[in-house]
Amino acid sequence: MALVRHIEERLAQVAGAGESICVGLSGGLDSVVLLDLIHGAGLSPARLTAVHVHHGLSPNADSWADFCRETCARLGISLDVERVHVDRDADEGLEAAARAARYAVYAARREDFVALAHHRDDQAETVLLQLLRGSGMKGVSAMPELRPLEGSRVRLFRPFLGMARSELKAYAEGKGLAWIEDESNESRMHDRNFLRHDIAPLLDARLPRWREAVARFARHAAAADGLLEALARNDGLPPNAGEALVANLNLSGERRANVLRAFLALNGAPMPSQARLAEMSSQLFAARPDADVRVEHEGLTLVRYRDRVRIERLQAARAAWERPWNGELEVDLAEHGEVRFDRVSGEGLEAARSAEPGWRFGGRSGGERLRTDPRRPTRTLKNLLQEHAVPPWERERMPLLFHGERLVWAPEIGIEADYACPPGEPGLRPTWVRRA
């Protein structure tokens, strides 16, 4: 059968030898067919498992879990039933809250892939809903067949995106498979169900191939979105979340908006409206090159210093902190990173002084002063940080080394001259290792 060949081909192309797959099993027709097909492809019990997410939203939820247990037991497949709590009054809506809980379960799986049974009909509905919500190119690209789950080693695998639900139903009926029906799928209160039951039949009558056309549009949109992301990389988008965006002040308004949108998406930040995005990009890109710019947005701050933009999460004023130093060569400072000392000669901190009591690491509290050159006067740390172009986000988390109340070392700046290692003497050269 076409479905059997399709699954075998997709598994051969996507999953390598020895890689494991967990099927997201709701108990509905689509996921039951997916489980049966992947099981029929001959994967060993060590490579094929299943997970059922028990949302607890339906009075039938326990019986659905029992059905999944029976189905997997009959096939000899290991099943985990994961109970989650879903807030019925969540701001993002019940469907979105349930989806977030479900995907958190998937992200915690030990397998290489989580296989989901979304098909071409689901894809077409998703594209239409995203269009009606005014989503950008990434939104109307809808669901890819394969993508990594953010913050996890797991990859989502959707092998049915090119298949119609009618094909899945024909397979299930031909094999005599049993499945459950979720009563919530009949409720018109959810946008997707309204589209499926009230709008789709009208389109079917007038344009019977509309799902194929919409799914094809999604593929075109995904290709266009890939080009826009490549352009954003060329325009200063960093490769990883947590890194700074290069603010190219010579970009056009459209390219500024594109790279800023990609930067927000990369860091999992809420997407602003089109008008708000234009306002933010104007502030971050159009200010004079030496301006310090801070833009507040949905619980975070975008900070531009010189030609770099970084995202800071809004939080209460940082509490004072300190950590004693007793001469160890590696010091873990939690969110402030790590400081490592290399044994050297004639440079760094005079090693003998590390045996004296009263050493500690801490953060800035204001008024610190440092003299790194014995021929020059003591200067404020604030002025030194500005002179060395240390970005504001680095200053906040930078660990400082004190002896008593005296500042001895600041990363990027240097060592207090009175503590510097004399020529030929044993020294300790400190290095700050940042954490993302």
Number of C-alpha atoms within 10 A of each C-alpha: 6 9 16 14 12 16 18 15 13 15 17 12 9 14 14 10 8 11 14 19 26 28 26 25 29 24 23 16 20 20 20 24 23 25 25 17 18 19 19 13 15 11 16 12 13 12 17 22 24 22 23 22 22 20 17 14 15 13 8 11 15 12 12 22 23 13 17 24 21 13 21 20 12 9 13 13 19 15 22 16 15 13 15 16 13 20 14 13 9 12 9 10 12 16 14 13 17 21 13 13 18 21 15 16 17 24 20 13 16 14 20 21 27 26 25 22 25 22 22 21 22 20 26 24 21 22 22 19 18 17 14 10 11 13 15 15 19 20 19 28 25 23 23 15 19 15 13 15 17 11 9 14 14 21 20 23 26 21 22 26 21 17 17 17 19 11 13 21 15 11 18 19 11 9 11 9 14 14 19 14 12 14 9 12 14 13 12 14 10 14 12 19 17 15 16 16 14 12 12 20 13 11 13 12 9 10 12 13 11 15 22 17 12 20 26 17 17 25 16 15 19 20 15 15 18 15 12 18 19 14 16 21 17 11 20 19 24 18 12 11 17 15 17 19 22 18 24 17 16 11 14 11 14 11 17 26 21 20 28 26 22 23 28 16 14 16 13 11 17 13 17 15 11 13 8 12 18 17 14 21 22 15 15 27 23 17 14 12 15 10 13 15 18 18 15 14 18 11 11 15 16 18 21 28 20 16 17 16 24 20 24 15 13 13 8 6 6 11 8 9 12 15 15 14 19 14 17 10 14 14 18 12 18 8 12 19 16 16 21 15 18 13 14 17 18 17 19 23 28 22 21 14 15 18 11 10 13 13 20 18 19 19 21 17 10 9 9 14 16 22 22 20 14 11 8 9 9 14 14 13 19 16 11 18 18 12 10 10 12 16 18 16 15 13 16 12 17 19 27 19 24 20 18 11 11 13 20 23 25 24 19 14 16 18 25 21 18 14 18 24 23 15 11 10 13 17 24 23 20 21 15 18 14 15 12 10
